[in-house]
Amino acid sequence: MRRAVVEHPGYFRVSQSPGATFVLGKQVVLRSTGLFVADQKIADYNQIVEEVPRVDVENGVVFIGKARVRKGMTTSRKKLLAIGIPVLAVCVFTLFLWYLAR
């Protein structure tokens, strides 16, 4: 479902399109009445999708709760890049000079 949210966010506006059906997997279907797996309802639509007014999103008052949010790079990765990129640049420059000297 996470992939479907990212790739097809319009699928999750089912409440605005009564009767709409979106196939999310082999036997997974999202309808305005709920989420179904193998034609068996496993959750109501409101348990799966929370609609948030655009104003709240723009003003930053949306609380994500327990959802995993991807954060930026860790400090150790930043340090590794800060050291690795200049070292790589020196190596490439040295090889370039060696190539010209041949």
N, C-alpha and C positions, 0 to 999 in steps of 0.2 A: 504494500500500500504506500510506503514511503516513496518508492520509485514513481508510482502513479501520480502522487501529489506533485512531485518535482517536474515530471515530464508532461503531465496533463492536468494542471490545476483546475481547468474548466469542468472536469468530471465531477468535482466536488461541490459544484453549484446546483446540484440536483434539486434542491428545495425550490429553486427558481423555475424549474422545468418539471412540473408534475407529470408523472408517467414516464419520465426519462429513465433509461436503463444503461448502465455502463459496465462492460465486462472488464474486470481487473485481472483476471487470471482464468485458468482452465474452467474452474467451477466457482469462481468468486465474482459476484455481481453486486453493484451498488445501485440502489433505487431510492426514491424519495421516502420509501417506507422503511428502509434499513439496509443492512449488509447481509447478503445471503451466500452461503457456501453449500454447494450441491442442493440447491433449492430449499435449504433450511435456513430460516432467519436466525442469525447469531447476535445481532445488535440492532438497536434502533438507529436511525440516521443521526439523531442528535447526540448519541453516544460516540459516534465515529467522527463527525464533523462539527466543529464549533465555528459559528459565523461571527466574525469580529468586524465592527464598523470601520470603514477606512479611516475615519477621523481618529479613532483610537490608535490605529497602526501608525499614522503619520505623527501623532503627538507622543508616541512612545509609551503609552500606558498599558500596552498589552503584556500580560504575564503569561509566559509560556508554560510554567508549571514544571512537570517532570520530563518534558521533551528534551531530547539531547540536542544541544546547540553546538555546532562546530565552532571552535575558537580559532584564533590566529595561530601562528607558529610559536612553538615553545622557545624559550630563551636558548636552550642548547642547540636547537636547529639554526637559530639566527647566528650564534657564535660559529657554528660549523661552516655556514655559508660565508660569514665574514672572513674566515681564515682560508677556506677552500677556494673561493673565487680568485683572490689575488695570487695564490700559489699556482693555480691552473693558468692564469694569465701569464705569469713569469715563465712557466714551462712552455707554453705555446710560443711566446716571444723568443725564448732561447732556441727552440726548434726552428723557428723562422729564420733567425740569424744564422744558425748552422746550415740551413738549406741554402741561403744566399752565399755563404762562404765557400761552398763546394764548387 
